[in-house]
Amino acid sequence: MPIKKTAAEECCAKCEKDVAALKKEVAALRKELSKKVSGGADPRVDKLLELFEASNKLRYLAEQMKQ
């Protein structure tokens, strides 16, 4: 005679299945994102990020020279 599961056990089993499916989906998304070159599909974004970084470095050097 099979043992009848309680509602809590059924809920936990469903949640475990949902979590496993979400983990697979996250892994697939990470794999897809790792295939992309960098910042996004638009290379102009990467150029802007480089310019902002260079600007911050110049600002830092200028502040160091003032001291």
HTML snippet that shows the backbone in 3Dmol.js (N, CA, C, O; Angstrom):
<script src="https://3Dmol.org/build/3Dmol-min.js"></script>
<div id="view" style="width:600px;height:400px;position:relative"></div>
<script>
const pdb = `
ATOM      1  N   MET A   1       0.838  -1.169   0.000  1.00  0.00           N
ATOM      2  CA  MET A   1       0.000   0.000   0.000  1.00  0.00           C
ATOM      3  C   MET A   1       0.898   1.252   0.000  1.00  0.00           C
ATOM      4  O   MET A   1       1.699   1.430   0.917  1.00  0.00           O
ATOM      5  N   PRO A   2       0.773   2.106  -1.003  1.00  0.00           N
ATOM      6  CA  PRO A   2       1.616   3.300  -1.080  1.00  0.00           C
ATOM      7  C   PRO A   2       1.261   4.311   0.011  1.00  0.00           C
ATOM      8  O   PRO A   2       0.106   4.458   0.411  1.00  0.00           O
ATOM      9  N   ILE A   3       2.288   4.988   0.465  1.00  0.00           N
ATOM     10  CA  ILE A   3       2.095   6.006   1.492  1.00  0.00           C
ATOM     11  C   ILE A   3       1.680   7.303   0.808  1.00  0.00           C
ATOM     12  O   ILE A   3       2.315   7.748  -0.148  1.00  0.00           O
ATOM     13  N   LYS A   4       0.615   7.896   1.307  1.00  0.00           N
ATOM     14  CA  LYS A   4       0.116   9.128   0.723  1.00  0.00           C
ATOM     15  C   LYS A   4       0.975  10.302   1.217  1.00  0.00           C
ATOM     16  O   LYS A   4       1.238  10.436   2.412  1.00  0.00           O
ATOM     17  N   LYS A   5       1.404  11.144   0.273  1.00  0.00           N
ATOM     18  CA  LYS A   5       2.208  12.308   0.617  1.00  0.00           C
ATOM     19  C   LYS A   5       1.322  13.411   1.179  1.00  0.00           C
ATOM     20  O   LYS A   5       0.164  13.577   0.796  1.00  0.00           O
ATOM     21  N   THR A   6       1.912  14.149   2.091  1.00  0.00           N
ATOM     22  CA  THR A   6       1.171  15.287   2.632  1.00  0.00           C
ATOM     23  C   THR A   6       1.290  16.447   1.651  1.00  0.00           C
ATOM     24  O   THR A   6       2.100  16.427   0.724  1.00  0.00           O
ATOM     25  N   ALA A   7       0.472  17.440   1.879  1.00  0.00           N
ATOM     26  CA  ALA A   7       0.496  18.619   1.013  1.00  0.00           C
ATOM     27  C   ALA A   7       1.855  19.304   1.088  1.00  0.00           C
ATOM     28  O   ALA A   7       2.357  19.802   0.080  1.00  0.00           O
ATOM     29  N   ALA A   8       2.451  19.333   2.272  1.00  0.00           N
ATOM     30  CA  ALA A   8       3.761  19.972   2.435  1.00  0.00           C
ATOM     31  C   ALA A   8       4.826  19.227   1.646  1.00  0.00           C
ATOM     32  O   ALA A   8       5.683  19.850   1.020  1.00  0.00           O
ATOM     33  N   GLU A   9       4.780  17.901   1.669  1.00  0.00           N
ATOM     34  CA  GLU A   9       5.755  17.099   0.922  1.00  0.00           C
ATOM     35  C   GLU A   9       5.591  17.307  -0.579  1.00  0.00           C
ATOM     36  O   GLU A   9       6.579  17.394  -1.307  1.00  0.00           O
ATOM     37  N   GLU A  10       4.356  17.386  -1.038  1.00  0.00           N
ATOM     38  CA  GLU A  10       4.105  17.631  -2.453  1.00  0.00           C
ATOM     39  C   GLU A  10       4.608  19.015  -2.854  1.00  0.00           C
ATOM     40  O   GLU A  10       5.176  19.192  -3.931  1.00  0.00           O
ATOM     41  N   CYS A  11       4.393  19.990  -1.977  1.00  0.00           N
ATOM     42  CA  CYS A  11       4.852  21.350  -2.254  1.00  0.00           C
ATOM     43  C   CYS A  11       6.371  21.388  -2.323  1.00  0.00           C
ATOM     44  O   CYS A  11       6.934  22.031  -3.209  1.00  0.00           O
ATOM     45  N   CYS A  12       7.039  20.706  -1.399  1.00  0.00           N
ATOM     46  CA  CYS A  12       8.510  20.680  -1.392  1.00  0.00           C
ATOM     47  C   CYS A  12       9.047  20.016  -2.658  1.00  0.00           C
ATOM     48  O   CYS A  12      10.025  20.478  -3.245  1.00  0.00           O
ATOM     49  N   ALA A  13       8.404  18.940  -3.067  1.00  0.00           N
ATOM     50  CA  ALA A  13       8.843  18.244  -4.273  1.00  0.00           C
ATOM     51  C   ALA A  13       8.693  19.146  -5.494  1.00  0.00           C
ATOM     52  O   ALA A  13       9.561  19.169  -6.367  1.00  0.00           O
ATOM     53  N   LYS A  14       7.590  19.887  -5.553  1.00  0.00           N
ATOM     54  CA  LYS A  14       7.375  20.806  -6.668  1.00  0.00           C
ATOM     55  C   LYS A  14       8.421  21.910  -6.643  1.00  0.00           C
ATOM     56  O   LYS A  14       8.972  22.264  -7.685  1.00  0.00           O
ATOM     57  N   CYS A  15       8.697  22.452  -5.476  1.00  0.00           N
ATOM     58  CA  CYS A  15       9.699  23.521  -5.359  1.00  0.00           C
ATOM     59  C   CYS A  15      11.081  23.015  -5.769  1.00  0.00           C
ATOM     60  O   CYS A  15      11.832  23.726  -6.436  1.00  0.00           O
ATOM     61  N   GLU A  16      11.412  21.794  -5.371  1.00  0.00           N
ATOM     62  CA  GLU A  16      12.708  21.224  -5.742  1.00  0.00           C
ATOM     63  C   GLU A  16      12.822  21.080  -7.257  1.00  0.00           C
ATOM     64  O   GLU A  16      13.882  21.339  -7.826  1.00  0.00           O
ATOM     65  N   LYS A  17      11.740  20.670  -7.912  1.00  0.00           N
ATOM     66  CA  LYS A  17      11.745  20.566  -9.366  1.00  0.00           C
ATOM     67  C   LYS A  17      11.897  21.944 -10.004  1.00  0.00           C
ATOM     68  O   LYS A  17      12.640  22.108 -10.971  1.00  0.00           O
ATOM     69  N   ASP A  18      11.187  22.935  -9.455  1.00  0.00           N
ATOM     70  CA  ASP A  18      11.273  24.299  -9.981  1.00  0.00           C
ATOM     71  C   ASP A  18      12.692  24.848  -9.835  1.00  0.00           C
ATOM     72  O   ASP A  18      13.209  25.479 -10.757  1.00  0.00           O
ATOM     73  N   VAL A  19      13.320  24.615  -8.686  1.00  0.00           N
ATOM     74  CA  VAL A  19      14.682  25.096  -8.447  1.00  0.00           C
ATOM     75  C   VAL A  19      15.648  24.438  -9.420  1.00  0.00           C
ATOM     76  O   VAL A  19      16.527  25.106  -9.965  1.00  0.00           O
ATOM     77  N   ALA A  20      15.499  23.152  -9.642  1.00  0.00           N
ATOM     78  CA  ALA A  20      16.374  22.440 -10.576  1.00  0.00           C
ATOM     79  C   ALA A  20      16.217  23.012 -11.991  1.00  0.00           C
ATOM     80  O   ALA A  20      17.204  23.197 -12.704  1.00  0.00           O
ATOM     81  N   ALA A  21      14.986  23.288 -12.386  1.00  0.00           N
ATOM     82  CA  ALA A  21      14.754  23.863 -13.720  1.00  0.00           C
ATOM     83  C   ALA A  21      15.363  25.258 -13.823  1.00  0.00           C
ATOM     84  O   ALA A  21      15.938  25.610 -14.853  1.00  0.00           O
ATOM     85  N   LEU A  22      15.237  26.051 -12.763  1.00  0.00           N
ATOM     86  CA  LEU A  22      15.812  27.399 -12.774  1.00  0.00           C
ATOM     87  C   LEU A  22      17.335  27.349 -12.825  1.00  0.00           C
ATOM     88  O   LEU A  22      17.961  28.177 -13.487  1.00  0.00           O
ATOM     89  N   LYS A  23      17.932  26.389 -12.134  1.00  0.00           N
ATOM     90  CA  LYS A  23      19.391  26.252 -12.173  1.00  0.00           C
ATOM     91  C   LYS A  23      19.856  25.932 -13.592  1.00  0.00           C
ATOM     92  O   LYS A  23      20.870  26.457 -14.050  1.00  0.00           O
ATOM     93  N   LYS A  24      19.118  25.076 -14.278  1.00  0.00           N
ATOM     94  CA  LYS A  24      19.462  24.749 -15.661  1.00  0.00           C
ATOM     95  C   LYS A  24      19.335  25.979 -16.548  1.00  0.00           C
ATOM     96  O   LYS A  24      20.174  26.217 -17.417  1.00  0.00           O
ATOM     97  N   GLU A  25      18.286  26.756 -16.324  1.00  0.00           N
ATOM     98  CA  GLU A  25      18.077  27.953 -17.128  1.00  0.00           C
ATOM     99  C   GLU A  25      19.181  28.982 -16.878  1.00  0.00           C
ATOM    100  O   GLU A  25      19.670  29.608 -17.818  1.00  0.00           O
ATOM    101  N   VAL A  26      19.569  29.156 -15.629  1.00  0.00           N
ATOM    102  CA  VAL A  26      20.644  30.096 -15.291  1.00  0.00           C
ATOM    103  C   VAL A  26      21.954  29.645 -15.936  1.00  0.00           C
ATOM    104  O   VAL A  26      22.696  30.466 -16.476  1.00  0.00           O
ATOM    105  N   ALA A  27      22.234  28.360 -15.880  1.00  0.00           N
ATOM    106  CA  ALA A  27      23.459  27.841 -16.499  1.00  0.00           C
ATOM    107  C   ALA A  27      23.462  28.105 -18.000  1.00  0.00           C
ATOM    108  O   ALA A  27      24.488  28.478 -18.568  1.00  0.00           O
ATOM    109  N   ALA A  28      22.322  27.913 -18.635  1.00  0.00           N
ATOM    110  CA  ALA A  28      22.226  28.155 -20.078  1.00  0.00           C
ATOM    111  C   ALA A  28      22.412  29.636 -20.385  1.00  0.00           C
ATOM    112  O   ALA A  28      23.072  29.987 -21.363  1.00  0.00           O
ATOM    113  N   LEU A  29      21.839  30.505 -19.562  1.00  0.00           N
ATOM    114  CA  LEU A  29      21.995  31.941 -19.773  1.00  0.00           C
ATOM    115  C   LEU A  29      23.440  32.376 -19.565  1.00  0.00           C
ATOM    116  O   LEU A  29      23.952  33.198 -20.325  1.00  0.00           O
ATOM    117  N   ARG A  30      24.095  31.842 -18.555  1.00  0.00           N
ATOM    118  CA  ARG A  30      25.505  32.173 -18.317  1.00  0.00           C
ATOM    119  C   ARG A  30      26.357  31.736 -19.502  1.00  0.00           C
ATOM    120  O   ARG A  30      27.259  32.453 -19.933  1.00  0.00           O
ATOM    121  N   LYS A  31      26.060  30.561 -20.017  1.00  0.00           N
ATOM    122  CA  LYS A  31      26.812  30.060 -21.165  1.00  0.00           C
ATOM    123  C   LYS A  31      26.614  30.978 -22.361  1.00  0.00           C
ATOM    124  O   LYS A  31      27.563  31.274 -23.086  1.00  0.00           O
ATOM    125  N   GLU A  32      25.388  31.425 -22.566  1.00  0.00           N
ATOM    126  CA  GLU A  32      25.082  32.320 -23.683  1.00  0.00           C
ATOM    127  C   GLU A  32      25.772  33.671 -23.502  1.00  0.00           C
ATOM    128  O   GLU A  32      26.294  34.237 -24.463  1.00  0.00           O
ATOM    129  N   LEU A  33      25.774  34.187 -22.277  1.00  0.00           N
ATOM    130  CA  LEU A  33      26.427  35.468 -22.021  1.00  0.00           C
ATOM    131  C   LEU A  33      27.937  35.380 -22.190  1.00  0.00           C
ATOM    132  O   LEU A  33      28.567  36.340 -22.631  1.00  0.00           O
ATOM    133  N   SER A  34      28.518  34.246 -21.847  1.00  0.00           N
ATOM    134  CA  SER A  34      29.961  34.104 -21.973  1.00  0.00           C
ATOM    135  C   SER A  34      30.402  34.084 -23.438  1.00  0.00           C
ATOM    136  O   SER A  34      31.563  34.365 -23.739  1.00  0.00           O
ATOM    137  N   LYS A  35      29.492  33.756 -24.339  1.00  0.00           N
ATOM    138  CA  LYS A  35      29.812  33.741 -25.761  1.00  0.00           C
ATOM    139  C   LYS A  35      29.932  35.153 -26.323  1.00  0.00           C
ATOM    140  O   LYS A  35      30.643  35.376 -27.303  1.00  0.00           O
ATOM    141  N   LYS A  36      29.237  36.106 -25.706  1.00  0.00           N
ATOM    142  CA  LYS A  36      29.263  37.475 -26.204  1.00  0.00           C
ATOM    143  C   LYS A  36      30.627  38.081 -25.937  1.00  0.00           C
ATOM    144  O   LYS A  36      31.297  37.727 -24.967  1.00  0.00           O
ATOM    145  N   VAL A  37      31.029  38.992 -26.799  1.00  0.00           N
ATOM    146  CA  VAL A  37      32.356  39.589 -26.737  1.00  0.00           C
ATOM    147  C   VAL A  37      32.562  40.310 -25.415  1.00  0.00           C
ATOM    148  O   VAL A  37      33.469  39.953 -24.664  1.00  0.00           O
ATOM    149  N   SER A  38      31.771  41.287 -25.116  1.00  0.00           N
ATOM    150  CA  SER A  38      31.877  42.013 -23.854  1.00  0.00           C
ATOM    151  C   SER A  38      30.637  42.849 -23.649  1.00  0.00           C
ATOM    152  O   SER A  38      29.537  42.360 -23.911  1.00  0.00           O
ATOM    153  N   GLY A  39      30.750  44.060 -23.204  1.00  0.00           N
ATOM    154  CA  GLY A  39      29.686  44.963 -22.794  1.00  0.00           C
ATOM    155  C   GLY A  39      28.343  44.787 -23.458  1.00  0.00           C
ATOM    156  O   GLY A  39      27.330  45.149 -22.860  1.00  0.00           O
ATOM    157  N   GLY A  40      28.281  44.278 -24.601  1.00  0.00           N
ATOM    158  CA  GLY A  40      27.002  44.082 -25.261  1.00  0.00           C
ATOM    159  C   GLY A  40      27.192  43.936 -26.748  1.00  0.00           C
ATOM    160  O   GLY A  40      28.305  43.728 -27.230  1.00  0.00           O
ATOM    161  N   ALA A  41      26.106  44.044 -27.466  1.00  0.00           N
ATOM    162  CA  ALA A  41      26.156  43.868 -28.907  1.00  0.00           C
ATOM    163  C   ALA A  41      26.733  45.102 -29.598  1.00  0.00           C
ATOM    164  O   ALA A  41      27.228  45.010 -30.721  1.00  0.00           O
ATOM    165  N   ASP A  42      26.670  46.249 -28.934  1.00  0.00           N
ATOM    166  CA  ASP A  42      27.114  47.501 -29.533  1.00  0.00           C
ATOM    167  C   ASP A  42      28.543  47.820 -29.095  1.00  0.00           C
ATOM    168  O   ASP A  42      28.770  48.078 -27.913  1.00  0.00           O
ATOM    169  N   PRO A  43      29.509  47.811 -30.008  1.00  0.00           N
ATOM    170  CA  PRO A  43      30.903  48.081 -29.633  1.00  0.00           C
ATOM    171  C   PRO A  43      31.121  49.508 -29.139  1.00  0.00           C
ATOM    172  O   PRO A  43      32.140  49.788 -28.507  1.00  0.00           O
ATOM    173  N   ARG A  44      30.190  50.410 -29.411  1.00  0.00           N
ATOM    174  CA  ARG A  44      30.322  51.786 -28.930  1.00  0.00           C
ATOM    175  C   ARG A  44      30.259  51.841 -27.412  1.00  0.00           C
ATOM    176  O   ARG A  44      30.861  52.719 -26.795  1.00  0.00           O
ATOM    177  N   VAL A  45      29.532  50.908 -26.808  1.00  0.00           N
ATOM    178  CA  VAL A  45      29.454  50.856 -25.353  1.00  0.00           C
ATOM    179  C   VAL A  45      30.832  50.577 -24.774  1.00  0.00           C
ATOM    180  O   VAL A  45      31.233  51.202 -23.791  1.00  0.00           O
ATOM    181  N   ASP A  46      31.553  49.654 -25.370  1.00  0.00           N
ATOM    182  CA  ASP A  46      32.900  49.340 -24.900  1.00  0.00           C
ATOM    183  C   ASP A  46      33.811  50.555 -25.028  1.00  0.00           C
ATOM    184  O   ASP A  46      34.620  50.824 -24.140  1.00  0.00           O
ATOM    185  N   LYS A  47      33.682  51.280 -26.116  1.00  0.00           N
ATOM    186  CA  LYS A  47      34.511  52.468 -26.324  1.00  0.00           C
ATOM    187  C   LYS A  47      34.204  53.528 -25.271  1.00  0.00           C
ATOM    188  O   LYS A  47      35.119  54.158 -24.740  1.00  0.00           O
ATOM    189  N   LEU A  48      32.933  53.725 -24.968  1.00  0.00           N
ATOM    190  CA  LEU A  48      32.554  54.685 -23.932  1.00  0.00           C
ATOM    191  C   LEU A  48      33.109  54.285 -22.572  1.00  0.00           C
ATOM    192  O   LEU A  48      33.582  55.133 -21.815  1.00  0.00           O
ATOM    193  N   LEU A  49      33.050  53.002 -22.266  1.00  0.00           N
ATOM    194  CA  LEU A  49      33.595  52.539 -20.994  1.00  0.00           C
ATOM    195  C   LEU A  49      35.093  52.784 -20.912  1.00  0.00           C
ATOM    196  O   LEU A  49      35.604  53.165 -19.860  1.00  0.00           O
ATOM    197  N   GLU A  50      35.798  52.569 -22.015  1.00  0.00           N
ATOM    198  CA  GLU A  50      37.235  52.831 -22.048  1.00  0.00           C
ATOM    199  C   GLU A  50      37.518  54.315 -21.832  1.00  0.00           C
ATOM    200  O   GLU A  50      38.447  54.671 -21.108  1.00  0.00           O
ATOM    201  N   LEU A  51      36.720  55.180 -22.457  1.00  0.00           N
ATOM    202  CA  LEU A  51      36.910  56.617 -22.301  1.00  0.00           C
ATOM    203  C   LEU A  51      36.646  57.067 -20.865  1.00  0.00           C
ATOM    204  O   LEU A  51      37.388  57.888 -20.327  1.00  0.00           O
ATOM    205  N   PHE A  52      35.597  56.536 -20.245  1.00  0.00           N
ATOM    206  CA  PHE A  52      35.308  56.887 -18.858  1.00  0.00           C
ATOM    207  C   PHE A  52      36.443  56.448 -17.943  1.00  0.00           C
ATOM    208  O   PHE A  52      36.840  57.186 -17.042  1.00  0.00           O
ATOM    209  N   GLU A  53      36.962  55.257 -18.173  1.00  0.00           N
ATOM    210  CA  GLU A  53      38.061  54.755 -17.357  1.00  0.00           C
ATOM    211  C   GLU A  53      39.297  55.627 -17.529  1.00  0.00           C
ATOM    212  O   GLU A  53      39.962  55.956 -16.547  1.00  0.00           O
ATOM    213  N   ALA A  54      39.610  56.004 -18.761  1.00  0.00           N
ATOM    214  CA  ALA A  54      40.766  56.869 -19.025  1.00  0.00           C
ATOM    215  C   ALA A  54      40.574  58.230 -18.369  1.00  0.00           C
ATOM    216  O   ALA A  54      41.521  58.804 -17.832  1.00  0.00           O
ATOM    217  N   SER A  55      39.356  58.742 -18.411  1.00  0.00           N
ATOM    218  CA  SER A  55      39.055  60.028 -17.797  1.00  0.00           C
ATOM    219  C   SER A  55      39.276  59.970 -16.288  1.00  0.00           C
ATOM    220  O   SER A  55      39.825  60.903 -15.703  1.00  0.00           O
ATOM    221  N   ASN A  56      38.857  58.894 -15.669  1.00  0.00           N
ATOM    222  CA  ASN A  56      39.048  58.729 -14.228  1.00  0.00           C
ATOM    223  C   ASN A  56      40.524  58.635 -13.887  1.00  0.00           C
ATOM    224  O   ASN A  56      40.952  59.179 -12.869  1.00  0.00           O
ATOM    225  N   LYS A  57      41.308  57.963 -14.707  1.00  0.00           N
ATOM    226  CA  LYS A  57      42.746  57.848 -14.464  1.00  0.00           C
ATOM    227  C   LYS A  57      43.415  59.214 -14.570  1.00  0.00           C
ATOM    228  O   LYS A  57      44.269  59.561 -13.754  1.00  0.00           O
ATOM    229  N   LEU A  58      43.018  59.996 -15.592  1.00  0.00           N
ATOM    230  CA  LEU A  58      43.583  61.329 -15.760  1.00  0.00           C
ATOM    231  C   LEU A  58      43.222  62.223 -14.580  1.00  0.00           C
ATOM    232  O   LEU A  58      44.063  62.977 -14.091  1.00  0.00           O
ATOM    233  N   ARG A  59      41.999  62.144 -14.129  1.00  0.00           N
ATOM    234  CA  ARG A  59      41.553  62.935 -12.983  1.00  0.00           C
ATOM    235  C   ARG A  59      42.362  62.563 -11.749  1.00  0.00           C
ATOM    236  O   ARG A  59      42.786  63.437 -10.992  1.00  0.00           O
ATOM    237  N   TYR A  60      42.572  61.290 -11.550  1.00  0.00           N
ATOM    238  CA  TYR A  60      43.354  60.828 -10.410  1.00  0.00           C
ATOM    239  C   TYR A  60      44.794  61.346 -10.488  1.00  0.00           C
ATOM    240  O   TYR A  60      45.336  61.807  -9.484  1.00  0.00           O
ATOM    241  N   LEU A  61      45.416  61.274 -11.666  1.00  0.00           N
ATOM    242  CA  LEU A  61      46.786  61.760 -11.829  1.00  0.00           C
ATOM    243  C   LEU A  61      46.870  63.265 -11.584  1.00  0.00           C
ATOM    244  O   LEU A  61      47.820  63.741 -10.961  1.00  0.00           O
ATOM    245  N   ALA A  62      45.889  64.009 -12.066  1.00  0.00           N
ATOM    246  CA  ALA A  62      45.878  65.448 -11.866  1.00  0.00           C
ATOM    247  C   ALA A  62      45.775  65.781 -10.382  1.00  0.00           C
ATOM    248  O   ALA A  62      46.440  66.701  -9.906  1.00  0.00           O
ATOM    249  N   GLU A  63      44.951  65.043  -9.652  1.00  0.00           N
ATOM    250  CA  GLU A  63      44.818  65.270  -8.204  1.00  0.00           C
ATOM    251  C   GLU A  63      46.106  64.935  -7.481  1.00  0.00           C
ATOM    252  O   GLU A  63      46.475  65.620  -6.528  1.00  0.00           O
ATOM    253  N   GLN A  64      46.791  63.900  -7.913  1.00  0.00           N
ATOM    254  CA  GLN A  64      48.039  63.514  -7.280  1.00  0.00           C
ATOM    255  C   GLN A  64      49.123  64.561  -7.526  1.00  0.00           C
ATOM    256  O   GLN A  64      49.967  64.800  -6.662  1.00  0.00           O
ATOM    257  N   MET A  65      49.101  65.176  -8.689  1.00  0.00           N
ATOM    258  CA  MET A  65      50.104  66.187  -9.014  1.00  0.00           C
ATOM    259  C   MET A  65      49.875  67.470  -8.224  1.00  0.00           C
ATOM    260  O   MET A  65      50.823  68.200  -7.938  1.00  0.00           O
ATOM    261  N   LYS A  66      48.620  67.750  -7.870  1.00  0.00           N
ATOM    262  CA  LYS A  66      48.289  68.954  -7.088  1.00  0.00           C
ATOM    263  C   LYS A  66      48.807  68.827  -5.658  1.00  0.00           C
ATOM    264  O   LYS A  66      49.111  69.833  -5.016  1.00  0.00           O
ATOM    265  N   GLN A  67      48.907  67.619  -5.166  1.00  0.00           N
ATOM    266  CA  GLN A  67      49.311  67.418  -3.764  1.00  0.00           C
ATOM    267  C   GLN A  67      50.775  67.511  -3.554  1.00  0.00           C
ATOM    268  O   GLN A  67      51.248  67.362  -2.427  1.00  0.00           O
TER     269      GLN A  67
END
`;
const viewer = $3Dmol.createViewer("view");
viewer.addModel(pdb, "pdb");
viewer.setStyle({}, {cartoon: {color: "spectrum"}});
viewer.zoomTo();
viewer.render();
</script>
